[in-house]
């Protein structure tokens, strides 16, 4: 795609409202309730090269993301000798538990990565600084239209988007070719066709290679709900909007995939869900299709993967563009000016962009994006093209996931696992899922 077409596409991409991503730990809400909030009133220390101030930056990710981030920190420190940044990298599976513990203990990092319902959770309890109160605001003048609003909740700016991504279906053409199965037409295919294709791939592949694996992620579940004409959460945020019948349908589909052999057995699914991207079945070239965040495709495999729309996106689309990661500043930070300068460097520095590329989603700063695009690998360029296609659908994003929803992903995973191990039926699990999540939302 040529540069002018790319920029026109991304002007359209970012005409959005605030939307959200991932969720994990049920501990967070309880821990946050224990925390006193409010920014410090003491004057900030002006750091110098001889006596620098130190801020902490926490994020989640694999070793490759950690290396790139520490390189960004070195570049920032070289440009700002009066500020030292202590980086804290954690695997996603334990990141939110760690944050909950640190917040409860009054040890919140100065800058912390956010996603999903967590900006709502943390801001509602005063953990995040209202960025509009900064003496020197973070520069967002080069952000594409709509991307600044991705960090706003109830009209206040609590986070700055690190980049934009969307839910997608990742395909491994090599697996399709070896199985003698044609690639799907993503403008028309349905979930029934998805199941048929997955079954054929497994049947025609060596033992240990499968058509697909289940997706148990609340952001994907929001897509599934929207395709059925339902919101995942009601507008008031106090209960689910998805119906019990729609939840049952999804759980039954995954059980059917397992029984047909299109998906692995329950134990292998649990192992695959918790594995690092390169260690998953698709990362090993042993899976034909995977529902995935668009920015994760390049982490899976050295194979030439494809990114397409998920089944069921016609006639009612469910996918939308949202922040893949966001940066917030602790309301208790004693060095908010230094923290803001670091966040500005993360999102506005072309040097930082060259190191991060699209790992945290496509950059919101249009100048940084223009610098990054020529550096991307083929799979990453495919992601940019895919996001342009999603933008062209002009779908209205859902409201931000509400406070109280941070445990939804864990509840979803637990009930799906019970179904796959056949400890309960899809209908019973759907009712348990709805009852438990509604209880969390009502707290």
N, C-alpha and C positions, 0 to 999 in steps of 0.2 A: 504494500500500500504506500502511496506517495506521501510526502510530509504534509502537504496542504490538506489532502483528504483525511489524514490522521487527525490533524488539529480540528478540522470541522467536525469529525466524528466525536472527538472528546469534548468539544464545546457542548454537544448534545448529551454526552454521557453524564455530565455533572449537573444537569438541571434536576436536582433531587432534593429530597428532604432527608432528615436524619434517619438512618436505619441501623440494624445491628447484626451481630455475628454469634459467637460461640458462648456456651455456658457450661460450668462443670460442678462446682462444689457447693454442697448444702451448708457448709460451715460458714460461708462468707456473711450471710445476713445476720446470723447470731453473733459472730465476732464483731461486726460493725456496730451493733447495738451497744457494745461495751465501750466504744471509743468516744472520748470527748473530742469535740471538733472546734475548728476555728483557727485562722491563721495567727501566727505569732505577731505580737505588737512591737517586739524589739527591733531596733534598726538593723539593717543588713550590713554585714561586713563587706568592705570593698577588697576583693582579693588582688594580690600582686604576684608576680613571678616568684618573689622571695617568700611570700606568705600567702599562698593561694587558699581560696575557699574550696571545700570538697562537697560535691553533691553525689547522690546515689541514683543510679538508673537501673530499673528492673524490667526484664522482658522475658518472654518464653521463646523457645525454638531449639533447633538442632545445632550440631557443631558448626555447620557451614554458616548459619545465621549468626552464631556467636562470634566466629572469626571476623566476619564482615563488620559486625557491630563494634568489636574492639578496635578494628582498624579505623572506623569512623570516630571513635572516642579519641584515638591518638591524633587524628587530623584536627579535631576540635581543640584539643589541648594545645597543639602547636600554634593554632591561630589565637587561642585565648589563654595565655600563660598564667593568668590569675585565677583560673578555674581548673580543678581536678575532678574527673568523673570516675566514680567507682562503679564498674559494670557488674550486674548480677543476673546471670542467665540461668533459667530453670526450664526443664522439660514441661510441655504444656500440661501433661497429666497431673503434675503436682504444683503448678504455678499458682492457681487460685487458693489452694490450701495454704501455701506459703504466705500469700498476700493477706489472707484472713488472719493468720497468726501474727504477722508483723503489725497489721493495723490494730488488732486487739491489744497488742503490747506497746502501742504508741511508737512504733519503729517503722513507720511508713516511708518507703523510698521517696526522694524528692521528685523524681520523674518516674512514672510507672506506665507500662503498656496496658491498654484496656481493650475490651471487645465485648460483643454481645450485649447482655443486659447489665453488665457490670458498671458502665457509666451511670446508668439509672440508679443502681444499687448504691454505689459509692457517693454520688452527688446528693442523693436523697438523705444521706446521713452525715453530710458535711465533710466527707473525707477529701473530696476534690476541691481545688481552688477554682473559684469563678474567675476565669482568665480575663474577663473584662475589667477586673479590679487591678490588674497589673499596671504599674506606673508607666512602663514601656511595653505596650502590647506586642504580642508575637506578630510578625509581618505575614499577612496572608494576601498581600496585594497581587501576587502572581498566581493565586489559586484559581483554577477553572471555576466557572459559575456553578454554584450549588455545593461545592465541597467544603466551604467554611461551615455551612449549616449542618453538615454531617456530625459536627461536634456539639451541637446545641440541644439542650433539653429544657423545655419550658422557657424558651427565650434566652437562656443564659449559656455562655460558651464555656463548657467544662473540659472539652478535649479538642485536639487538633488531629485530623486524620493523617495517618502515615501513608495511606494509599487505598485504592479502591479495587474490589474484586467482586465475584459473583459465584453462585453455585453453578456447576457445569457437569457434563458427563465426559469423562476422559476415556478414550478408546486406544487400544494397542493394536494397530493394523497388522502387526506380525502375527499376533495370536489369531486374529480373524482369518488371515490368509492361510495359516497352517491348518486351521479347522475347515477351510473351504466355505466360510460364511461371508456373505456380502455385508459391507458396512451399511448402517441404517441411513435413511433420509431424515435428517433431524428437523426438517420443516413439517413432517407429517407423522412421524412414528408415535406409537402409543405405548402405554405400559404393558399391554398384552403382547405387543411385538417385542418389547424389551425382554419379557420372560421367555418367549419362544427363542429369541436369538441367544440368550444366555444358556438355555438348555442345549441347543445345537452345538455351541462352542464346547461345552463340557463333554458332550457325547463324542465329538470328533477330535478331541485333544488327548495328549498323553495324560496318564493318571497324575493327579496333583495340579492340573491346570483347570481353571473354572471360568464360567462365563461372567460371574459377578460376585459381589459380596453385599450384604445389607448396609444401609446408611442409617445410623441412629444419631442424628444431629438436629437440634431444634431449629436451626436456620433452614436446613433442608425440609424439615417437617412443615415449616411455614410455607415453603414452595408447594409442597403436597397439599396443604390446606387451601391455598389460594387457587390452585388448579381446580379444586372442587367447589370454588365459589365461596369459601369460608376463610375468615382470618384465623390465624393461630390463636391470637389473644383478642378478647373483646376490647372495644375502644376505651372502656374505663379502666382496663388493666387489672380488674379485680377477679376475672375468671377467664377460662379458655373460651375461644370462639369456635374452635374446631369441634365437630360433632363426634359422638362416640362411634357412629357408623363409619365415619371417615378414618378414624384411628384404627378401628377393627380391620378395615379394608387393607390398610398398609401393613399391619402385623400379619394378616393372612397371606398377603403376597410374599412376604419374606419367608414365611413357613413353607409355602408352596415351592419357592425357589430352592429351599434346602431339600425338600422331599424329592424334587425332580433331579437333584444333583447339580442344578445350575449354580448353586452356591455351596460352599464347604459346610461341614458339620458344625454344630454349635461351638465346640471347644476351639476349633480352628478360627472361627469367626471372632471369638473373644480375643484370641491371640493377635489376629490381624488388626483389629480395631485399635489395640494399644501399641502396635509396632511403629517404629519410625518409618517415614514414607518409603525410604529405599529398601526397607526390610519387609514391606507388605507384599502380598502376592503380585500386585501389578508392578511393584518395584522390581520384582524378580522375573518379570516377563511371564507370569503364570496366571494372568487374569485378563479377560477381554475388555471388560467395562467396569468403570468405577465412578460413582457420584462423588464429586470432589470440589473443594474450593479451587477456583481458577488459578490462583497463585501458587498452588502446590504441585501443579503438573510437572514442573521442571525438577522437582525433588524426587519423583518416583523412580525414574528409569532413564538409562541412556538410549533406550529405543526411541524411534520417531513416533511419539504419541500424537493423537489428535484430540481436539477439544470441540465438543458439539453441544447443542441444546439438549436438555433432558427430555425424555418422553413426555407427552401430554402438554407441551407448551402451546399447542394449537388445539382449539381456538382460544382457550383462556390461558394466558401465560401466568406463571407463578414466580419466576426468577426476577431478581432486581439487583441493582448495583448498590453496594454498601461499603462502609469502611472495613478493610481487612484487619487493620490494627489502628488504634488511636493512642495518643500520648496525653496523659493527664499530669498535673502537678499537685502534690500533696498540699492541703490547706494548712498543714502544720510545718511545712518547710520553712527553715530560717534563712534560706537563700533562694527565694522565688525568682529574683532577677537573674541569677546565674542559671537556674533551672529553665527559665523562659528563653534565655539566650541559647541554651543547648537544644531545646525543642525546635527553635527557629533554625538552627544549623541542620538538624535532622531532616527537616522538611523543605528547606530552601537552598541548601548548599548543593551546587552541582558536583562538588567533590564527594559529598556524602552520597548523592544519587548514583554516582559512578560505582561506588562500593556496594550499596544496597540493591541497586537495579530495581527489579520488580518483586523482590522477595517479600516485601510487606504490602504488595499490591501495586498497581500502576500509580506513579506519583501524581499528587493533586496539583503541584506547582507546574505550570505548563512549560516553563523554561527547563526545569529539571527533567520533565518527561521527554522533551525534545532532545536533551543531551543523552538520556538513557536509552532511547529506542534503538539507535544504531549499535549499541553494545549488547543488545539482548540476543540470546541464543534463539534458534528457530522455534523451540517450544514456547519461549516467552513471547515471541512476536505473534505466535498463534493465539496466545492469551489476549494480547492487545486487540487483535482482530475480533476475537470472540466477544470481548467487552463492548466493542463498537456495535456488534450485532444485537446484544442485549439492550444497549441504549436506544437503538432504532425501534425497539418494541414500545418504547415510551410508556412503560407500565408504572402506575403509581405505587411507590414503596409503602410498606406497612408502617404503622406508628412504631416508635422505638419500643423494643421489648421492655416490659414494665419491671419496676422493682418487685422482688419476690420471685422472679423467674430464673434466677441464676442456677437453680437446681433442676430445671426442666430437663436438660440433657441427661443428667444422671438418672432421673426417674424414667425417662424414655429408654435409656440403655438397659436398665435393670428389668423393666417389663418386657422388652424385646428379647433379652436373654432368657427369661423364664419361658417365653413362647418357644424359642428355638430349642431349648432343652425339654420342651413339652411338659413343663411343670404346671402349666395353665393353658387355657385356650386364648385365642386372639380376642374374643369378646370379653372374657374376664379380665384380661390384661388391659384392654382399652378402658374399661370402667375404673380399674385401679389407678391407671395413669391420670385420668381426668380428675378423679376425686383427690389424689395427692397433690397434683399441681394447683388445683383450685384452692386447696387448703393453704398452700404456700403463698399464693397470691393474696389471700384474704388476711394474712398476718399483718 
